[in-house]
Amino acid sequence: MTASRPDLTEFIAGLPKAELHVHHVGSASPRIVAELAARHPAAGVPADVDKLAEYFTFSDFGHFIEVYLSVVDLIRDPTDVRTLTYEVARELAGQQVRYAELTITPYSSVHRGIAAEAFLEAIEDARLAAERDLGIVLRWCFDIPGEAGLAAAAETARIATELAPAGLVSFGLGGPEIGVSRPQFKPYFDMARAAGLHSVPHAGETTGPDTIWDSIRVLGAERIGHGTSAVQDPELLAYLAEHRIPLEVCPTSNVATRAVPELAEHPLAELVAAGVQVSINSDDPPMFSTDLNSEYAIAAELLSLDRAGIAALAADAVTASFAPDDVKSRVLAEIETYTATIPVESIQVPKGRA
């Protein structure tokens, strides 16, 4: 694919945005990863920033999970957790992200010896500090690492429902899809939903439409992480569009994990043409050598968008979020104000694209 037009790149860089699918550990910048790797050399992660680019080149989704977990192993104590969380917020705020739902896997850290209470205290302290210092509103999605099985699901649900940090809004399921059926996690999603949390499992990235159907029918999914294989099932596309179940689309991630052969073949345009609401997201940005601004530029090319279309895409992410109503209204107003100041085009961003 060709590079984005310079005027669109500049427009995207200043556009207020929401990020709905970005992972906590997967957002660790090379600088932070290298620093943690130097502190914990036994993990086997390169402590050299330049070597991390090669380390973050994946042969397939299984290899990605292997590398991802090696970085998880670098988070050893609450200070690491707090530092990582705040620095991720700083990176997002630098891209004009006003609101982000950060996918966090507490089980991974608790299983490695960090007390759940200390872990939650660290992320909450970082959340409040980031909003105060950086002007970004953070919320959490606690997700089950699917590869760790039902024990991980039970512990994640317990932490989410019994300890219930103030920033928690949703409950998810990540990790491999192949060989990890969605229905087995129903009791834990039921617990989370009964506690008022939204259901946002990953589905249909490396598996077919059945995984998405299971997530909707069994896990009560209100949004789907990835969901790119929905294009294989016209009935599913129609259902997603009719019931306004958004897909959290991460183009570069899908290519990096070999879920999609190349960006030119990404099904984003087919999804949008079918009337499915999408948000554009970065997933694990440093691992995939991307960021949210780059993902918007890619989406603009795949969808042949002008500035008005890009602004509308940003507004759709806000309306698909679980942000408080006052935050939604504020960020939508910021998008409208920003686009109105651009002299080349007259852009009006709808306020109610939900």
Secondary structure, 3 states (H helix, E strand, C coil): CCCCCHHHHHHHHHCCEEEEEEECHHHCCHHHHHHHHHHCHHHCCCCCHHHHHHHCCCCCHHHHHHHHHHHHCCCCCHHHHHHHHHHHHHHHHCCCEEEEEEEECHHHHHHCCCCHHHHHHHHHHHHHHHHHHHCCEEEEEEEEEHHHHHHHHHHHHHHHHHHCCCCEEEEEEECCCCCCCCHHHHHHHHHHHHCCCEECCEECCCCCHHHHHHHHHCCCCCCEEECHHHHHCHHHHHHHHHCCCCEEECHHHHHHCCCCCCHHHCCHHHHHHCCCCEEECCECHHHHCCCHHHHHHHHHHHCCCCHHHHHHHHHHHHHHCCCCHHHHHHHHHHHHHHHHCCCCCCCCCCCCCC
